[in-house]
Amino acid sequence: MYRITIRNRFAAAILSAVVLAGCGKEYPRQNVPADAKQAAEVRSMIEALRQAGEARLDESMRQQAAAGLDERQREALAAMLKQIILAEKVELTNLDQFGRKVYRASLQLTFESASNDLVALLVQADGALRWAGPN
């Protein structure tokens, strides 16, 4: 199970505030360069997921998921991470930062010569990025 700390609750509260505020509102957004530490961290997270595979999805979620997600959010996150694992190729095409702790990663997934775009939210907690779910 997840150990919920004050920092994790704070990250979950930030994520909830962003999601509940709605997509139509403008937020300060900053593009994160492809060579930035956070972009490298997202690529590393993707690689770790893919190496662990579908059989170890629960373990990967314990290591990489944001704390404080409810059951429906965890299910949505698991479905998103499964897509990343099963894709033939995954490319981080863009990373945006909203405030100090919320990130949006745009990914291109390739399945049997067809490409799909996937947008994921991440939060920074305990000095590391954590998957929060699809956007």
Beta strands, then each sheet from edge to edge (+ up, - down):
strand 1: 29-31
strand 2: 89-98
strand 3: 102-111
strand 4: 114-125
strand 5: 128-134
sheet 1: 1+ 2- 3+ 4- 5+
end
